[in-house]
Structures are given as structure tokens and as C-alpha cells.
Amino acid sequence: MRYPTIKKDPDRLAIQPHLLQYEQCRASFGWDSVRAELAGLPGGNGLNLSHEAVDRHALGPLAQKVAIRWLGKGGELLDLTFADLRERSNRFANMLVSLGVTAGERVFCLSGRIPELYVAALGTVKNRSVFCPLFSAFGPEPICQRMARGDAQVLVTTERQYQKKIAALWERLPALRFVLLTDTPEHRDERVRSLSRLMTEASTDFTIPPTSPDDMAILHFTSGTTGMPKGAVHVHNAILTHYLTGKYVLDFHRDDIFWCTADPGWVTGTSYGIFAPLAHGITSIVDEADFDAERWYRILEEQKVTVWYTAPTAIRMLMRAPEEQRRRFDLSRLRLVHSVGEPLNPEAVIWGEKVLGLPIHDNWWQTETGGIMIANYVSQEIRPGSMGLPLPGIEAAIVRRMADDRVETIEEADVEGELALRPGWPSMFREYLHDEERYRKCFVDGWYITGDLARRDRDGYFWFVGRADDIIKTAGHMVGPFEVESALMEHPAVAEAGVIGKPEPVIGELVKAFVVLKQGLTPSDDLRLDLIGFGRARLGSAVAPKEISFVDNLPRTRSGKIMRRLLKARELGLPEGDTSTLEGSGAS
Ligand code: AMP
């Protein structure tokens, strides 16, 4: 069903949006104008993410403004002003210097949304080291894979995470020099140290060294379909995209209170949970706790949130909660709601209008793009179910692959193809760490191929169709089937495993594994439970399979690749499509 377009009358919006004339803005846009709105390091010493996000405000009239309001799980509240953030991130940077951690070296962080994570991010990039956040619900395997591939030199984490997941991994992480514990008052030994102790000893004065806009600043791991996770490298220049999208998409104004519900373990929680709002000098809410409908409505009311950036899974969970619950809260301060990460059902956009009094603005981007690329803008009409229009400065197209490594752009409306972007925007990933070939393969014939299938309507609105590969999106988190299959194969009873995303109405897809047992073993419920437990212990709750089916064999191509597409079609009772490459099929 197609839902009616939601018209907007900019004159009736409470605050005039920054982006009023979309077409005109696109036509005259240049990234130089964005750079001109930023400060740059004093003395023409380049561009540093932390200077733009914190120091330039801390050294001006916004010094005493709350930059981050942190809400603890247990009801604690901590306000960090721009001046506080500058002081703490200076200490963190000095501490890295004292540990001998230099430019380009990787500082990982494995924690929930605690204040130390935010300080670590800002302090690390001040030192021109590279910040790499890990999702706290990862198990030891995903953590080890990422830290090893990212050459982690330092890990900031909590005592609990350290004991449960890290202590046993040291041997597999030869580059790791220090683990800094956020909640331990005394150093444990030379390598395991107390972060608070080091921070107290560090000076509050720090001068950011000259930083090139092209210096590596952030490393974000994203899942691949065939191999282990890929480390997407982002540079300081990404702040231009963070800033521009904060202005044109999220429509930040100075008095806004912004809440991005994403965890910094995923790119949205870094680009928009840390850098974009700070770069605009506005106040951000950080909630340590996990989703809870009552708690979320209360935060929106009590914190007087004006701009809210969340995700489809959370919206669907709110849609399931009783409407009466929502009515108990006053959300009149809220003026904009945005969503990202997975397809946003058109019903959700309409629900927003009805229950929140505001439509939900969907937008599209991915780890590799570093910032929002396609969006529904405040001043533009919303087409429920559509991801919107490309950001000014971004050229997006639907392309079809041709022979000889060429692609052809599809100009006709409503024809499905691969979503592609013209490379060159400031927050574009610059490499997959240690994987030049995989990086090179993303670029074909002058386009960056995103891995998503989409179509564009007559008026240029983009509509998401699906992934072109087997990547799973569960509760908004990307999971690579290969990573899950590899972990399951380590179980002594497993001969082979094939993993798919099975559609699920609230979390989008759930991770489902098909397992072939070793000869002589018989499937049983006990074994299934054992495998589920094994998966959780290795991979963590965010990645582990929730369902397991035993099968006699897995469909494979003649070159030996698991045909996950076929597993999925069979699971869902859908047509099997082209099976000519299936091992044992008659076709040659
Ligand atoms: P990640 O790199 O983990 O941020 O995931 C990016 C992927 O999430 C995209 O390539 C899409 O497959 C999906 N995605 C992100 N935003 C949207 C959206 N608005 N609608 C549909 N899918 C989305």
C-alpha cells in the first residue's frame, strides 16, 4: 500500500529550517562553504575533529554551556560543559602522550555509554591517535577479531568487561600495550592500569598538534558477507559532513536539546551521538540505559528534548507499547524526529504523526559514508517509506552492472538497481584497514557501490529495496553471516553452518543458523540449546543466532560457497530463483 505524501508548509514550522530551498541549495552548493563555517586549528594548523567539536566552543561564549548531559542507569545525572569536556579530553590526550601512544595508533573502547567513552573519543583524536569503539554487547570473538585487525594499542574498558572478555585474549593481541580500566582506583600492573589515576596525574593543558584533514581519526568496524569484519577508516575532514548534516538534516539550532539514542559502538552513535551536535555547540543527552518505553518517554519530557534521532526497531517497540503510556507524557518540546539504520515502515511515519504529533524523518547512510547521505528534510514533503533525497553535495544514483567492470546509471524512474554514490564527500571512508582489495572493489567506473538495492521515483526520492548481499540487520545492528558461521563451526558437534537473517516484525531480522552435525550425531533440543549458549558466549547477544535448525546438508555453489539466498528462500517458503550454480544441479 502506498501512503499519502506528508506535505509541509515551511512558514508554519515553529523554527525556520536551515535548508529551505532544496533545489537551489543543491545547485549552488560547495563544500568550501561548509569548511568556512568551521574554525580550523589556530595558526592554520589544519583541522581536528575535537577542536571543532569541543575546544573552539570551550574557548568562547559557550564554555559553560552543557555539552553532554549524561543520565546513568541508576538515576544519576552528570552535566559536562564544553569547558569540562575540553579539560577532560586534554587530560586524556596528555595521558596517551605519557604512555607513549602516538599519532595514528589505535585506541579502542569497550564500554557502555559512560562518560569516559566520550572523553576517550575526544581525547584520542586530539592526540591524533585513532578512536575505535566496540559495542559492549559483543562477545570475545567479535572483540578479538576487531582488535587484532585494528592493531589495538590501548583498550579503555570496565573491570567487568575486562574480566569477562579481555583477560583471556591478551595472547591473541600482540600489539595491545595497555588496558585502562574506568572503574578501578589503583593500577593493577604495568599493563592494566587505572584510568582515573592516570587522568588525575595528567595535565589539563594540551595543544592539539598540527592535523591534516586527511589524517586517520576514527576506525569503525562493519561486517562483511564473505570475510571477517572490515575496518572502515575515517579522517578528520569527516567533521564537514557531520556539521552539514547537523545543519541541513537534523536542523540543529542553538537552543536545541538533542538526543541520539544510538550506541557509539555503531557509527551513528559516534557521528551523531558525539561529533555532529558538539560541532554545533548544542546540548546532547546520553542515556546509559537500554530501551524502555516508559523511560524513553520520560527522558523526552523531562529533558525537554527538541530533536530526536532514533532507529526503526526502537520506534516499532514504542508502537507496541500502549498509546495511553505515551499520553501521560508531555512531548510538546519535541519538534523533529529522525530515524536511521534499517527500513522505516511507512506505518511508523504515520504512527509518529498520530502519536508523537510529528512525522518521522527517515534518512539513509552507512558506516562507509561516515554521515547522512540521503534524507527527508524538514522543509520537504515526506513520502512515507522513502529514504528521501540526496544531501546537497552528494550525487546518488541507481546503477546496473555491465560487463568489463562498468556500470550504467538507470535513468528511468522506479527501476530497481544498486545504490551508488559519486566518491569525494568529506566523510567518505578512506580505506578498509589492511584490505586494499576489498576497498578497491567498492569503486566501479567512478562510483562507490553501496551494497544496497534501491529505486528512485520520478521526483528523485530514493526507496530502499534490500541488501545486494547476505548481510543481516538485526535490531539495527549489522551482522556478517560468515562471522557467525565461523564461531559455530568451532563447536565440536558442528560440521557446517549457514546463517541468514530471518524477517522479524520488531527487530527487522533475527539471526538464524542452519547447522549440519558431524557424522554419527543426532539433532536434539539439548544440542540446540547448547549451540545457542555456545554462540552467545563466543559472539555476545548482539551477534549470536537466536534460532537454530538442523539440516542434512547446506546448499552450495559448485565453487563451494554457501547459497544463503537459497536457505532463506526455503525458510520463508519463497521461490528458489536461479539455482543453476547450485552444486549437483544439472546445469553447467
Ligand atoms: P551500518 O553500516 O551498520 O550503519 O549499516 C548500513 C546499512 O543499513 C545500509 O547499507 C542499509 O542496508 C541499512 N540502512 C541504513 N539506513 C537505512 C534506511 N534509512 N533504510 C533502509 N536501510 C537502511
Residues whose N, C-alpha, C, O or C-beta is under 5 A from the ligand:
A	BS01	AMP	T222 S339 V340 G341 E342 P343 L344 D362 N363 W364 W365 Q366 T367 M387 T450 D452 F464 G476 M478
